[in-house]
Amino acid sequence: MSDRAEGIITKGVGGTYTVRVSRDDVRLCQIRGGIRHKKMIPAVGDIVDIMPSGDPDVPYVLEKIHPRKNSLVRPPIANIDVLVLVFAVKDPEPDLKLLDKMLIICSTMDIKPVIVFSKSDTDNEEANKLRDIYSRAGFAAFVSSIEEPVTREDILALSQGGLIGLAGPSGVGKSTLCNSLLGQSLMETGTISDRLKRGKHTTRHVQLFEFGDGFITDTPGFTSLDLFELGIDHKSVVGGYPEIAELSRECRFDDCRHIAERDCAVRENIGQAVDEGRYERYKEFFEFLYSQRNNYTGGVRR
């Protein structure tokens, strides 16, 4: 009988990894030399094979990292199924360009986005307006407050036992929401800087917590990801705008960019099926990535 076991990395600190083999079987591991030689860096969320190490202090080694569905470097996390994007209605003001950027990233990485507009008690009308814009665009969107938070059942119904990440600017209540969903205070929460009107980062590393039949975690640093650095090109921008993708079928030209072309169904529906602000952000992302592509030839900047 082999001593090999399969599990998921739930935490990694200082080269030591916590691997959950089953609900009642959690083991400490380090990296085997072969993985180091291949320059593979384990990440939270990785499915791995482990073997006994013979070292009583760290009794197991990571023998193999299974193929990933997706992975991020900042933060180091793999195999995300659902990303809950949390944006406050006020304090701090919602950065909708950042939200749309994160939706584009989700579409390219096969991650299901769920949008939560937090602190709805500060401006309930605006919260409902934002929720309606993104719901009409085709996303699962919620409003949330401390008194009436998004429920555990809401998120479980959308996750189907996968790995859930929470992301968004600091100070919007991600850790508070995570604690509410878990039913206990596992994540440190922070406050808003009065001078900068920005939140203070409280999450310092990625750690998975059991959530239904899957896991949930905060994802510090996700908002700093750059579309061009991730290899996302202008043609992929529409993935973050399903309402534009749907209408593009009615455009006169198959390769319509929805910017200046004639008989463009998208431009004809601005302010109706397509929110004006969403359209302007689509144009900004598209034109920026298109210009970046033209500034490079063969991977070398001109």
Secondary structure as the mmCIF struct_conf table of DSSP 4:
data_model
#
loop_
_struct_conf.conf_type_id
_struct_conf.id
_struct_conf.beg_label_comp_id
_struct_conf.beg_label_asym_id
_struct_conf.beg_label_seq_id
_struct_conf.end_label_comp_id
_struct_conf.end_label_asym_id
_struct_conf.end_label_seq_id
STRN STRN1 ALA A 5 VAL A 13
TURN_TY1_P TURN_TY1_P1 GLY A 14 GLY A 15
STRN STRN2 THR A 16 SER A 22
TURN_TY1_P TURN_TY1_P2 ARG A 23 ASP A 24
STRN STRN3 ASP A 25 ILE A 31
HELX_RH_AL_P HELX_RH_AL_P1 GLY A 33 HIS A 37
TURN_TY1_P TURN_TY1_P3 LYS A 38 LYS A 39
STRN STRN4 VAL A 44 VAL A 44
TURN_TY1_P TURN_TY1_P4 GLY A 45 GLY A 45
STRN STRN5 ILE A 47 PRO A 52
BEND BEND1 GLY A 54 GLY A 54
BEND BEND2 PRO A 56 VAL A 58
STRN STRN6 TYR A 60 ILE A 65
HELX_LH_PP_P HELX_LH_PP_P1 HIS A 66 ARG A 68
BEND BEND3 LYS A 69 LYS A 69
STRN STRN7 SER A 71 LEU A 72
TURN_TY1_P TURN_TY1_P5 VAL A 73 PRO A 76
STRN STRN8 ILE A 77 ALA A 78
STRN STRN9 VAL A 82 ALA A 88
BEND BEND4 VAL A 89 PRO A 92
HELX_LH_PP_P HELX_LH_PP_P2 GLU A 93 PRO A 94
HELX_RH_AL_P HELX_RH_AL_P2 LEU A 96 THR A 108
TURN_TY1_P TURN_TY1_P6 MET A 109 ASP A 110
STRN STRN10 LYS A 112 SER A 118
HELX_RH_3T_P HELX_RH_3T_P1 SER A 120 THR A 122
HELX_RH_AL_P HELX_RH_AL_P3 ASN A 124 ALA A 137
TURN_TY1_P TURN_TY1_P7 GLY A 138 GLY A 138
STRN STRN11 ALA A 140 VAL A 143
BEND BEND5 ILE A 146 GLU A 148
HELX_LH_PP_P HELX_LH_PP_P3 PRO A 149 THR A 151
HELX_RH_AL_P HELX_RH_AL_P4 ARG A 152 SER A 159
TURN_TY1_P TURN_TY1_P8 GLN A 160 GLY A 161
STRN STRN12 LEU A 163 ALA A 167
TURN_TY1_P TURN_TY1_P9 SER A 170 GLY A 171
BEND BEND6 VAL A 172 GLY A 173
HELX_RH_AL_P HELX_RH_AL_P5 LYS A 174 LEU A 182
TURN_TY1_P TURN_TY1_P10 GLY A 183 GLY A 183
BEND BEND7 GLN A 184 GLN A 184
BEND BEND8 MET A 187 MET A 187
STRN STRN13 ILE A 192 ILE A 192
TURN_TY1_P TURN_TY1_P11 ASP A 194 LEU A 196
STRN STRN14 GLY A 199 GLY A 199
HELX_LH_PP_P HELX_LH_PP_P4 LYS A 200 HIS A 201
BEND BEND9 HIS A 205 HIS A 205
STRN STRN15 GLN A 207 GLN A 207
STRN STRN16 PHE A 209 PHE A 211
TURN_TY1_P TURN_TY1_P12 GLY A 212 ASP A 213
STRN STRN17 GLY A 214 ASP A 218
TURN_TY1_P TURN_TY1_P13 PRO A 220 GLY A 221
HELX_RH_3T_P HELX_RH_3T_P2 PHE A 222 SER A 224
TURN_TY1_P TURN_TY1_P14 LEU A 227 GLY A 231
HELX_RH_3T_P HELX_RH_3T_P3 HIS A 234 GLY A 240
HELX_RH_AL_P HELX_RH_AL_P6 PRO A 242 LEU A 247
HELX_RH_3T_P HELX_RH_3T_P4 SER A 248 GLU A 250
BEND BEND10 CYS A 251 PHE A 253
TURN_TY1_P TURN_TY1_P15 ASP A 254 ASP A 255
BEND BEND11 HIS A 258 ALA A 260
TURN_TY1_P TURN_TY1_P16 ARG A 262 ASP A 263
HELX_RH_AL_P HELX_RH_AL_P7 ALA A 265 GLU A 268
TURN_TY1_P TURN_TY1_P17 ASN A 269 ASN A 269
STRN STRN18 ILE A 270 ILE A 270
TURN_TY1_P TURN_TY1_P18 GLY A 271 ALA A 273
STRN STRN19 VAL A 274 VAL A 274
HELX_RH_AL_P HELX_RH_AL_P8 GLU A 276 ASN A 294
TURN_TY1_P TURN_TY1_P19 ASN A 295 ASN A 295
STRN STRN20 TYR A 296 THR A 297
TURN_TY1_P TURN_TY1_P20 GLY A 298 GLY A 299
STRN STRN21 VAL A 300 ARG A 301
#
